[in-house]
């Protein structure tokens, strides 16, 4: 399954469609808003490193 995802993500057709679509800009915007806003699923103040890992994971899921 990872190999299939890797080959799909390396195709130029995927990136051309993804960048030209409105979906790309909406996802990038939501990812940056999530990182900037103080609201969080796992706050950094309470959980330390786990909060930063949460931000990285959510950002990664939004990008993919």
CHARMM internal coordinates of N, CA and C (Angstrom, degrees):
IC EDIT
DIST 1 N 1 CA 1.4358
DIST 1 CA 1 C 1.5392
ANGL 1 N 1 CA 1 C 110.83
DIST 1 C 2 N 1.3231
ANGL 1 CA 1 C 2 N 117.01
DIHE 1 N 1 CA 1 C 2 N -41.14
DIST 2 N 2 CA 1.4569
ANGL 1 C 2 N 2 CA 119.74
DIHE 1 CA 1 C 2 N 2 CA 178.45
DIST 2 CA 2 C 1.5188
ANGL 2 N 2 CA 2 C 111.53
DIHE 1 C 2 N 2 CA 2 C -64.43
DIST 2 C 3 N 1.3041
ANGL 2 CA 2 C 3 N 116.42
DIHE 2 N 2 CA 2 C 3 N -35.42
DIST 3 N 3 CA 1.4620
ANGL 2 C 3 N 3 CA 120.33
DIHE 2 CA 2 C 3 N 3 CA 178.11
DIST 3 CA 3 C 1.5333
ANGL 3 N 3 CA 3 C 110.14
DIHE 2 C 3 N 3 CA 3 C -64.61
DIST 3 C 4 N 1.3352
ANGL 3 CA 3 C 4 N 116.90
DIHE 3 N 3 CA 3 C 4 N -40.60
DIST 4 N 4 CA 1.4582
ANGL 3 C 4 N 4 CA 121.28
DIHE 3 CA 3 C 4 N 4 CA 179.28
DIST 4 CA 4 C 1.5295
ANGL 4 N 4 CA 4 C 110.47
DIHE 3 C 4 N 4 CA 4 C -64.97
DIST 4 C 5 N 1.3270
ANGL 4 CA 4 C 5 N 116.55
DIHE 4 N 4 CA 4 C 5 N -42.32
DIST 5 N 5 CA 1.4587
ANGL 4 C 5 N 5 CA 120.35
DIHE 4 CA 4 C 5 N 5 CA 178.35
DIST 5 CA 5 C 1.5291
ANGL 5 N 5 CA 5 C 109.78
DIHE 4 C 5 N 5 CA 5 C -64.47
DIST 5 C 6 N 1.3367
ANGL 5 CA 5 C 6 N 116.61
DIHE 5 N 5 CA 5 C 6 N -41.61
DIST 6 N 6 CA 1.4562
ANGL 5 C 6 N 6 CA 120.56
DIHE 5 CA 5 C 6 N 6 CA 179.19
DIST 6 CA 6 C 1.5139
ANGL 6 N 6 CA 6 C 112.70
DIHE 5 C 6 N 6 CA 6 C -62.18
DIST 6 C 7 N 1.3239
ANGL 6 CA 6 C 7 N 117.16
DIHE 6 N 6 CA 6 C 7 N -43.21
DIST 7 N 7 CA 1.4658
ANGL 6 C 7 N 7 CA 119.08
DIHE 6 CA 6 C 7 N 7 CA 179.23
DIST 7 CA 7 C 1.5228
ANGL 7 N 7 CA 7 C 110.79
DIHE 6 C 7 N 7 CA 7 C -69.97
DIST 7 C 8 N 1.3251
ANGL 7 CA 7 C 8 N 117.42
DIHE 7 N 7 CA 7 C 8 N -33.70
DIST 8 N 8 CA 1.4561
ANGL 7 C 8 N 8 CA 120.49
DIHE 7 CA 7 C 8 N 8 CA 178.36
DIST 8 CA 8 C 1.5258
ANGL 8 N 8 CA 8 C 110.71
DIHE 7 C 8 N 8 CA 8 C -66.64
DIST 8 C 9 N 1.3173
ANGL 8 CA 8 C 9 N 116.71
DIHE 8 N 8 CA 8 C 9 N -40.91
DIST 9 N 9 CA 1.4626
ANGL 8 C 9 N 9 CA 120.45
DIHE 8 CA 8 C 9 N 9 CA -177.83
DIST 9 CA 9 C 1.5232
ANGL 9 N 9 CA 9 C 113.06
DIHE 8 C 9 N 9 CA 9 C -74.89
DIST 9 C 10 N 1.3169
ANGL 9 CA 9 C 10 N 117.97
DIHE 9 N 9 CA 9 C 10 N -18.98
DIST 10 N 10 CA 1.4603
ANGL 9 C 10 N 10 CA 120.52
DIHE 9 CA 9 C 10 N 10 CA 179.62
DIST 10 CA 10 C 1.5290
ANGL 10 N 10 CA 10 C 112.80
DIHE 9 C 10 N 10 CA 10 C -90.80
DIST 10 C 11 N 1.3173
ANGL 10 CA 10 C 11 N 117.84
DIHE 10 N 10 CA 10 C 11 N -4.13
DIST 11 N 11 CA 1.4610
ANGL 10 C 11 N 11 CA 120.24
DIHE 10 CA 10 C 11 N 11 CA 178.68
DIST 11 CA 11 C 1.5250
ANGL 11 N 11 CA 11 C 110.61
DIHE 10 C 11 N 11 CA 11 C -77.09
DIST 11 C 12 N 1.3141
ANGL 11 CA 11 C 12 N 117.00
DIHE 11 N 11 CA 11 C 12 N 133.39
DIST 12 N 12 CA 1.4776
ANGL 11 C 12 N 12 CA 119.51
DIHE 11 CA 11 C 12 N 12 CA 178.78
DIST 12 CA 12 C 1.5227
ANGL 12 N 12 CA 12 C 112.94
DIHE 11 C 12 N 12 CA 12 C -63.78
DIST 12 C 13 N 1.3211
ANGL 12 CA 12 C 13 N 117.81
DIHE 12 N 12 CA 12 C 13 N -31.26
DIST 13 N 13 CA 1.4620
ANGL 12 C 13 N 13 CA 120.43
DIHE 12 CA 12 C 13 N 13 CA -179.41
DIST 13 CA 13 C 1.5274
ANGL 13 N 13 CA 13 C 111.14
DIHE 12 C 13 N 13 CA 13 C -61.46
DIST 13 C 14 N 1.3207
ANGL 13 CA 13 C 14 N 116.68
DIHE 13 N 13 CA 13 C 14 N -37.98
DIST 14 N 14 CA 1.4594
ANGL 13 C 14 N 14 CA 120.73
DIHE 13 CA 13 C 14 N 14 CA 179.16
DIST 14 CA 14 C 1.5206
ANGL 14 N 14 CA 14 C 110.50
DIHE 13 C 14 N 14 CA 14 C -63.21
DIST 14 C 15 N 1.3127
ANGL 14 CA 14 C 15 N 117.26
DIHE 14 N 14 CA 14 C 15 N -47.68
DIST 15 N 15 CA 1.4618
ANGL 14 C 15 N 15 CA 120.62
DIHE 14 CA 14 C 15 N 15 CA -176.54
DIST 15 CA 15 C 1.5116
ANGL 15 N 15 CA 15 C 112.09
DIHE 14 C 15 N 15 CA 15 C -69.67
DIST 15 C 16 N 1.3173
ANGL 15 CA 15 C 16 N 118.27
DIHE 15 N 15 CA 15 C 16 N -35.87
DIST 16 N 16 CA 1.4685
ANGL 15 C 16 N 16 CA 120.73
DIHE 15 CA 15 C 16 N 16 CA 177.38
DIST 16 CA 16 C 1.5183
ANGL 16 N 16 CA 16 C 109.97
DIHE 15 C 16 N 16 CA 16 C -63.66
DIST 16 C 17 N 1.3215
ANGL 16 CA 16 C 17 N 117.42
DIHE 16 N 16 CA 16 C 17 N -46.22
DIST 17 N 17 CA 1.4615
ANGL 16 C 17 N 17 CA 120.43
DIHE 16 CA 16 C 17 N 17 CA 178.37
DIST 17 CA 17 C 1.5244
ANGL 17 N 17 CA 17 C 111.15
DIHE 16 C 17 N 17 CA 17 C -65.51
DIST 17 C 18 N 1.3153
ANGL 17 CA 17 C 18 N 116.96
DIHE 17 N 17 CA 17 C 18 N -42.55
DIST 18 N 18 CA 1.4609
ANGL 17 C 18 N 18 CA 121.55
DIHE 17 CA 17 C 18 N 18 CA -175.82
DIST 18 CA 18 C 1.5189
ANGL 18 N 18 CA 18 C 111.65
DIHE 17 C 18 N 18 CA 18 C -65.43
DIST 18 C 19 N 1.3228
ANGL 18 CA 18 C 19 N 117.54
DIHE 18 N 18 CA 18 C 19 N -43.38
DIST 19 N 19 CA 1.4575
ANGL 18 C 19 N 19 CA 120.75
DIHE 18 CA 18 C 19 N 19 CA -177.98
DIST 19 CA 19 C 1.5261
ANGL 19 N 19 CA 19 C 111.14
DIHE 18 C 19 N 19 CA 19 C -72.78
DIST 19 C 20 N 1.3051
ANGL 19 CA 19 C 20 N 117.99
DIHE 19 N 19 CA 19 C 20 N -35.07
DIST 20 N 20 CA 1.4616
ANGL 19 C 20 N 20 CA 120.81
DIHE 19 CA 19 C 20 N 20 CA -178.88
DIST 20 CA 20 C 1.5232
ANGL 20 N 20 CA 20 C 112.52
DIHE 19 C 20 N 20 CA 20 C -76.22
DIST 20 C 21 N 1.2725
ANGL 20 CA 20 C 21 N 117.84
DIHE 20 N 20 CA 20 C 21 N -18.18
DIST 21 N 21 CA 1.4562
ANGL 20 C 21 N 21 CA 119.68
DIHE 20 CA 20 C 21 N 21 CA -175.21
DIST 21 CA 21 C 1.5255
ANGL 21 N 21 CA 21 C 111.09
DIHE 20 C 21 N 21 CA 21 C -84.83
DIST 21 C 22 N 1.2878
ANGL 21 CA 21 C 22 N 115.00
DIHE 21 N 21 CA 21 C 22 N 157.95
DIST 22 N 22 CA 1.4666
ANGL 21 C 22 N 22 CA 122.51
DIHE 21 CA 21 C 22 N 22 CA 176.03
DIST 22 CA 22 C 1.5222
ANGL 22 N 22 CA 22 C 110.42
DIHE 21 C 22 N 22 CA 22 C -66.19
DIST 22 C 23 N 1.3053
ANGL 22 CA 22 C 23 N 116.85
DIHE 22 N 22 CA 22 C 23 N -28.65
DIST 23 N 23 CA 1.4585
ANGL 22 C 23 N 23 CA 122.87
DIHE 22 CA 22 C 23 N 23 CA -178.81
DIST 23 CA 23 C 1.5261
ANGL 23 N 23 CA 23 C 111.13
DIHE 22 C 23 N 23 CA 23 C -56.74
DIST 23 C 24 N 1.2965
ANGL 23 CA 23 C 24 N 117.31
DIHE 23 N 23 CA 23 C 24 N -41.66
DIST 24 N 24 CA 1.4622
ANGL 23 C 24 N 24 CA 122.18
DIHE 23 CA 23 C 24 N 24 CA -179.80
DIST 24 CA 24 C 1.5222
ANGL 24 N 24 CA 24 C 111.25
DIHE 23 C 24 N 24 CA 24 C -58.14
DIST 24 C 25 N 1.3166
ANGL 24 CA 24 C 25 N 116.87
DIHE 24 N 24 CA 24 C 25 N -48.86
DIST 25 N 25 CA 1.4531
ANGL 24 C 25 N 25 CA 120.39
DIHE 24 CA 24 C 25 N 25 CA -177.35
DIST 25 CA 25 C 1.5243
ANGL 25 N 25 CA 25 C 111.81
DIHE 24 C 25 N 25 CA 25 C -68.36
DIST 25 C 26 N 1.3079
ANGL 25 CA 25 C 26 N 116.54
DIHE 25 N 25 CA 25 C 26 N -36.53
DIST 26 N 26 CA 1.4614
ANGL 25 C 26 N 26 CA 120.17
DIHE 25 CA 25 C 26 N 26 CA 178.08
DIST 26 CA 26 C 1.5220
ANGL 26 N 26 CA 26 C 111.22
DIHE 25 C 26 N 26 CA 26 C -64.93
DIST 26 C 27 N 1.3101
ANGL 26 CA 26 C 27 N 118.12
DIHE 26 N 26 CA 26 C 27 N -42.77
DIST 27 N 27 CA 1.4538
ANGL 26 C 27 N 27 CA 121.96
DIHE 26 CA 26 C 27 N 27 CA -179.66
DIST 27 CA 27 C 1.5302
ANGL 27 N 27 CA 27 C 110.87
DIHE 26 C 27 N 27 CA 27 C -67.31
DIST 27 C 28 N 1.3033
ANGL 27 CA 27 C 28 N 117.86
DIHE 27 N 27 CA 27 C 28 N -44.23
DIST 28 N 28 CA 1.4646
ANGL 27 C 28 N 28 CA 120.71
DIHE 27 CA 27 C 28 N 28 CA 178.19
DIST 28 CA 28 C 1.5270
ANGL 28 N 28 CA 28 C 110.23
DIHE 27 C 28 N 28 CA 28 C -61.70
DIST 28 C 29 N 1.3250
ANGL 28 CA 28 C 29 N 116.96
DIHE 28 N 28 CA 28 C 29 N -42.88
DIST 29 N 29 CA 1.4547
ANGL 28 C 29 N 29 CA 121.20
DIHE 28 CA 28 C 29 N 29 CA 178.69
DIST 29 CA 29 C 1.5309
ANGL 29 N 29 CA 29 C 110.88
DIHE 28 C 29 N 29 CA 29 C -61.54
DIST 29 C 30 N 1.3198
ANGL 29 CA 29 C 30 N 117.58
DIHE 29 N 29 CA 29 C 30 N -45.80
DIST 30 N 30 CA 1.4652
ANGL 29 C 30 N 30 CA 120.86
DIHE 29 CA 29 C 30 N 30 CA 179.68
DIST 30 CA 30 C 1.5229
ANGL 30 N 30 CA 30 C 111.93
DIHE 29 C 30 N 30 CA 30 C -65.18
DIST 30 C 31 N 1.3006
ANGL 30 CA 30 C 31 N 117.05
DIHE 30 N 30 CA 30 C 31 N -36.59
DIST 31 N 31 CA 1.4646
ANGL 30 C 31 N 31 CA 119.96
DIHE 30 CA 30 C 31 N 31 CA 179.22
DIST 31 CA 31 C 1.5254
ANGL 31 N 31 CA 31 C 110.86
DIHE 30 C 31 N 31 CA 31 C -65.13
DIST 31 C 32 N 1.3094
ANGL 31 CA 31 C 32 N 117.55
DIHE 31 N 31 CA 31 C 32 N -44.56
DIST 32 N 32 CA 1.4617
ANGL 31 C 32 N 32 CA 119.83
DIHE 31 CA 31 C 32 N 32 CA 179.58
DIST 32 CA 32 C 1.5242
ANGL 32 N 32 CA 32 C 111.78
DIHE 31 C 32 N 32 CA 32 C -69.01
DIST 32 C 33 N 1.3149
ANGL 32 CA 32 C 33 N 117.14
DIHE 32 N 32 CA 32 C 33 N -36.84
DIST 33 N 33 CA 1.4661
ANGL 32 C 33 N 33 CA 119.96
DIHE 32 CA 32 C 33 N 33 CA 176.97
DIST 33 CA 33 C 1.5300
ANGL 33 N 33 CA 33 C 109.72
DIHE 32 C 33 N 33 CA 33 C -62.95
DIST 33 C 34 N 1.3158
ANGL 33 CA 33 C 34 N 117.50
DIHE 33 N 33 CA 33 C 34 N -42.17
DIST 34 N 34 CA 1.4648
ANGL 33 C 34 N 34 CA 120.27
DIHE 33 CA 33 C 34 N 34 CA 179.41
DIST 34 CA 34 C 1.5284
ANGL 34 N 34 CA 34 C 111.27
DIHE 33 C 34 N 34 CA 34 C -61.98
DIST 34 C 35 N 1.3154
ANGL 34 CA 34 C 35 N 116.48
DIHE 34 N 34 CA 34 C 35 N -39.52
DIST 35 N 35 CA 1.4652
ANGL 34 C 35 N 35 CA 119.85
DIHE 34 CA 34 C 35 N 35 CA -179.03
DIST 35 CA 35 C 1.5352
ANGL 35 N 35 CA 35 C 110.55
DIHE 34 C 35 N 35 CA 35 C -71.21
DIST 35 C 36 N 1.3290
ANGL 35 CA 35 C 36 N 117.51
DIHE 35 N 35 CA 35 C 36 N -37.43
DIST 36 N 36 CA 1.4603
ANGL 35 C 36 N 36 CA 121.28
DIHE 35 CA 35 C 36 N 36 CA -175.87
DIST 36 CA 36 C 1.5303
ANGL 36 N 36 CA 36 C 112.80
DIHE 35 C 36 N 36 CA 36 C -77.46
DIST 36 C 37 N 1.3221
ANGL 36 CA 36 C 37 N 118.08
DIHE 36 N 36 CA 36 C 37 N -39.65
DIST 37 N 37 CA 1.4653
ANGL 36 C 37 N 37 CA 120.99
DIHE 36 CA 36 C 37 N 37 CA -175.39
DIST 37 CA 37 C 1.5244
ANGL 37 N 37 CA 37 C 111.69
DIHE 36 C 37 N 37 CA 37 C -66.23
DIST 37 C 38 N 1.3245
ANGL 37 CA 37 C 38 N 116.02
DIHE 37 N 37 CA 37 C 38 N 147.21
DIST 38 N 38 CA 1.4694
ANGL 37 C 38 N 38 CA 118.96
DIHE 37 CA 37 C 38 N 38 CA 178.76
DIST 38 CA 38 C 1.5326
ANGL 38 N 38 CA 38 C 113.14
DIHE 37 C 38 N 38 CA 38 C -75.93
DIST 38 C 39 N 1.3221
ANGL 38 CA 38 C 39 N 118.12
DIHE 38 N 38 CA 38 C 39 N -14.65
DIST 39 N 39 CA 1.4603
ANGL 38 C 39 N 39 CA 120.94
DIHE 38 CA 38 C 39 N 39 CA 177.65
DIST 39 CA 39 C 1.5187
ANGL 39 N 39 CA 39 C 108.96
DIHE 38 C 39 N 39 CA 39 C -74.52
DIST 39 C 40 N 1.3119
ANGL 39 CA 39 C 40 N 115.74
DIHE 39 N 39 CA 39 C 40 N 138.76
DIST 40 N 40 CA 1.4577
ANGL 39 C 40 N 40 CA 118.58
DIHE 39 CA 39 C 40 N 40 CA -172.71
DIST 40 CA 40 C 1.5230
ANGL 40 N 40 CA 40 C 109.89
DIHE 39 C 40 N 40 CA 40 C -151.59
DIST 40 C 41 N 1.3181
ANGL 40 CA 40 C 41 N 117.01
DIHE 40 N 40 CA 40 C 41 N 154.93
DIST 41 N 41 CA 1.4616
ANGL 40 C 41 N 41 CA 120.50
DIHE 40 CA 40 C 41 N 41 CA 174.25
DIST 41 CA 41 C 1.5221
ANGL 41 N 41 CA 41 C 110.94
DIHE 40 C 41 N 41 CA 41 C -70.70
DIST 41 C 42 N 1.3095
ANGL 41 CA 41 C 42 N 116.50
DIHE 41 N 41 CA 41 C 42 N -45.27
DIST 42 N 42 CA 1.4645
ANGL 41 C 42 N 42 CA 122.58
DIHE 41 CA 41 C 42 N 42 CA 176.87
DIST 42 CA 42 C 1.5354
ANGL 42 N 42 CA 42 C 106.48
DIHE 41 C 42 N 42 CA 42 C -126.02
DIST 42 C 43 N 1.3350
ANGL 42 CA 42 C 43 N 118.06
DIHE 42 N 42 CA 42 C 43 N 103.58
DIST 43 N 43 CA 1.4711
ANGL 42 C 43 N 43 CA 120.24
DIHE 42 CA 42 C 43 N 43 CA -176.35
DIST 43 CA 43 C 1.5261
ANGL 43 N 43 CA 43 C 112.96
DIHE 42 C 43 N 43 CA 43 C -65.68
DIST 43 C 44 N 1.3283
ANGL 43 CA 43 C 44 N 115.58
DIHE 43 N 43 CA 43 C 44 N 140.83
DIST 44 N 44 CA 1.4638
ANGL 43 C 44 N 44 CA 121.04
DIHE 43 CA 43 C 44 N 44 CA 179.64
DIST 44 CA 44 C 1.5249
ANGL 44 N 44 CA 44 C 111.60
DIHE 43 C 44 N 44 CA 44 C -68.35
DIST 44 C 45 N 1.3230
ANGL 44 CA 44 C 45 N 116.62
DIHE 44 N 44 CA 44 C 45 N -34.05
DIST 45 N 45 CA 1.4645
ANGL 44 C 45 N 45 CA 120.01
DIHE 44 CA 44 C 45 N 45 CA -179.33
DIST 45 CA 45 C 1.5217
ANGL 45 N 45 CA 45 C 112.33
DIHE 44 C 45 N 45 CA 45 C -61.52
DIST 45 C 46 N 1.3207
ANGL 45 CA 45 C 46 N 116.96
DIHE 45 N 45 CA 45 C 46 N -36.69
DIST 46 N 46 CA 1.4632
ANGL 45 C 46 N 46 CA 119.89
DIHE 45 CA 45 C 46 N 46 CA -177.01
DIST 46 CA 46 C 1.5184
ANGL 46 N 46 CA 46 C 113.22
DIHE 45 C 46 N 46 CA 46 C -88.17
DIST 46 C 47 N 1.3297
ANGL 46 CA 46 C 47 N 116.53
DIHE 46 N 46 CA 46 C 47 N -36.13
DIST 47 N 47 CA 1.4555
ANGL 46 C 47 N 47 CA 119.93
DIHE 46 CA 46 C 47 N 47 CA -171.04
DIST 47 CA 47 C 1.5230
ANGL 47 N 47 CA 47 C 114.62
DIHE 46 C 47 N 47 CA 47 C -116.55
DIST 47 C 48 N 1.3249
ANGL 47 CA 47 C 48 N 117.93
DIHE 47 N 47 CA 47 C 48 N 0.12
DIST 48 N 48 CA 1.4575
ANGL 47 C 48 N 48 CA 121.18
DIHE 47 CA 47 C 48 N 48 CA 174.63
DIST 48 CA 48 C 1.5132
ANGL 48 N 48 CA 48 C 114.01
DIHE 47 C 48 N 48 CA 48 C 64.74
DIST 48 C 49 N 1.3133
ANGL 48 CA 48 C 49 N 115.65
DIHE 48 N 48 CA 48 C 49 N -121.76
DIST 49 N 49 CA 1.4667
ANGL 48 C 49 N 49 CA 122.12
DIHE 48 CA 48 C 49 N 49 CA -175.06
DIST 49 CA 49 C 1.5258
ANGL 49 N 49 CA 49 C 111.51
DIHE 48 C 49 N 49 CA 49 C -62.73
DIST 49 C 50 N 1.3164
ANGL 49 CA 49 C 50 N 118.00
DIHE 49 N 49 CA 49 C 50 N -33.10
DIST 50 N 50 CA 1.4739
ANGL 49 C 50 N 50 CA 120.99
DIHE 49 CA 49 C 50 N 50 CA 179.32
DIST 50 CA 50 C 1.5288
ANGL 50 N 50 CA 50 C 110.71
DIHE 49 C 50 N 50 CA 50 C -60.72
DIST 50 C 51 N 1.3195
ANGL 50 CA 50 C 51 N 117.28
DIHE 50 N 50 CA 50 C 51 N -33.97
DIST 51 N 51 CA 1.4585
ANGL 50 C 51 N 51 CA 120.74
DIHE 50 CA 50 C 51 N 51 CA 177.04
DIST 51 CA 51 C 1.5167
ANGL 51 N 51 CA 51 C 112.35
DIHE 50 C 51 N 51 CA 51 C -66.45
DIST 51 C 52 N 1.3187
ANGL 51 CA 51 C 52 N 117.68
DIHE 51 N 51 CA 51 C 52 N -38.93
DIST 52 N 52 CA 1.4647
ANGL 51 C 52 N 52 CA 120.97
DIHE 51 CA 51 C 52 N 52 CA 177.12
DIST 52 CA 52 C 1.5238
ANGL 52 N 52 CA 52 C 111.14
DIHE 51 C 52 N 52 CA 52 C -69.61
DIST 52 C 53 N 1.3143
ANGL 52 CA 52 C 53 N 116.30
DIHE 52 N 52 CA 52 C 53 N -37.99
DIST 53 N 53 CA 1.4689
ANGL 52 C 53 N 53 CA 119.92
DIHE 52 CA 52 C 53 N 53 CA 177.16
DIST 53 CA 53 C 1.5159
ANGL 53 N 53 CA 53 C 109.76
DIHE 52 C 53 N 53 CA 53 C -63.92
DIST 53 C 54 N 1.3266
ANGL 53 CA 53 C 54 N 116.98
DIHE 53 N 53 CA 53 C 54 N -38.96
DIST 54 N 54 CA 1.4593
ANGL 53 C 54 N 54 CA 121.69
DIHE 53 CA 53 C 54 N 54 CA 176.11
DIST 54 CA 54 C 1.5251
ANGL 54 N 54 CA 54 C 110.61
DIHE 53 C 54 N 54 CA 54 C -58.94
DIST 54 C 55 N 1.3298
ANGL 54 CA 54 C 55 N 117.79
DIHE 54 N 54 CA 54 C 55 N -45.57
DIST 55 N 55 CA 1.4587
ANGL 54 C 55 N 55 CA 121.24
DIHE 54 CA 54 C 55 N 55 CA 178.90
DIST 55 CA 55 C 1.5235
ANGL 55 N 55 CA 55 C 111.35
DIHE 54 C 55 N 55 CA 55 C -61.07
DIST 55 C 56 N 1.2986
ANGL 55 CA 55 C 56 N 116.83
DIHE 55 N 55 CA 55 C 56 N -43.90
DIST 56 N 56 CA 1.4606
ANGL 55 C 56 N 56 CA 120.88
DIHE 55 CA 55 C 56 N 56 CA 179.66
DIST 56 CA 56 C 1.5272
ANGL 56 N 56 CA 56 C 111.36
DIHE 55 C 56 N 56 CA 56 C -63.47
DIST 56 C 57 N 1.3285
ANGL 56 CA 56 C 57 N 117.29
DIHE 56 N 56 CA 56 C 57 N -42.52
DIST 57 N 57 CA 1.4549
ANGL 56 C 57 N 57 CA 120.60
DIHE 56 CA 56 C 57 N 57 CA 179.59
DIST 57 CA 57 C 1.5268
ANGL 57 N 57 CA 57 C 112.08
DIHE 56 C 57 N 57 CA 57 C -65.74
DIST 57 C 58 N 1.3222
ANGL 57 CA 57 C 58 N 117.16
DIHE 57 N 57 CA 57 C 58 N -44.25
DIST 58 N 58 CA 1.4699
ANGL 57 C 58 N 58 CA 119.83
DIHE 57 CA 57 C 58 N 58 CA 179.26
DIST 58 CA 58 C 1.5107
ANGL 58 N 58 CA 58 C 109.93
DIHE 57 C 58 N 58 CA 58 C -64.33
DIST 58 C 59 N 1.3176
ANGL 58 CA 58 C 59 N 117.95
DIHE 58 N 58 CA 58 C 59 N -41.99
DIST 59 N 59 CA 1.4595
ANGL 58 C 59 N 59 CA 121.08
DIHE 58 CA 58 C 59 N 59 CA 177.50
DIST 59 CA 59 C 1.5302
ANGL 59 N 59 CA 59 C 110.32
DIHE 58 C 59 N 59 CA 59 C -61.23
DIST 59 C 60 N 1.3268
ANGL 59 CA 59 C 60 N 116.99
DIHE 59 N 59 CA 59 C 60 N -42.90
DIST 60 N 60 CA 1.4670
ANGL 59 C 60 N 60 CA 120.39
DIHE 59 CA 59 C 60 N 60 CA 178.19
DIST 60 CA 60 C 1.5139
ANGL 60 N 60 CA 60 C 112.92
DIHE 59 C 60 N 60 CA 60 C -63.02
DIST 60 C 61 N 1.3271
ANGL 60 CA 60 C 61 N 116.91
DIHE 60 N 60 CA 60 C 61 N -42.37
DIST 61 N 61 CA 1.4702
ANGL 60 C 61 N 61 CA 119.96
DIHE 60 CA 60 C 61 N 61 CA 178.40
DIST 61 CA 61 C 1.5153
ANGL 61 N 61 CA 61 C 111.98
DIHE 60 C 61 N 61 CA 61 C -66.13
DIST 61 C 62 N 1.3225
ANGL 61 CA 61 C 62 N 117.14
DIHE 61 N 61 CA 61 C 62 N -35.83
DIST 62 N 62 CA 1.4500
ANGL 61 C 62 N 62 CA 119.68
DIHE 61 CA 61 C 62 N 62 CA 178.27
DIST 62 CA 62 C 1.5249
ANGL 62 N 62 CA 62 C 111.47
DIHE 61 C 62 N 62 CA 62 C -68.48
DIST 62 C 63 N 1.3113
ANGL 62 CA 62 C 63 N 116.75
DIHE 62 N 62 CA 62 C 63 N -36.49
DIST 63 N 63 CA 1.4535
ANGL 62 C 63 N 63 CA 119.96
DIHE 62 CA 62 C 63 N 63 CA 179.52
DIST 63 CA 63 C 1.5344
ANGL 63 N 63 CA 63 C 111.48
DIHE 62 C 63 N 63 CA 63 C -70.57
DIST 63 C 64 N 1.3120
ANGL 63 CA 63 C 64 N 116.66
DIHE 63 N 63 CA 63 C 64 N -40.67
DIST 64 N 64 CA 1.4677
ANGL 63 C 64 N 64 CA 119.28
DIHE 63 CA 63 C 64 N 64 CA 179.77
DIST 64 CA 64 C 1.4950
ANGL 64 N 64 CA 64 C 108.75
DIHE 63 C 64 N 64 CA 64 C -78.03
END
COOR INIT
IC SEED 1 N 1 CA 1 C
IC BUILD
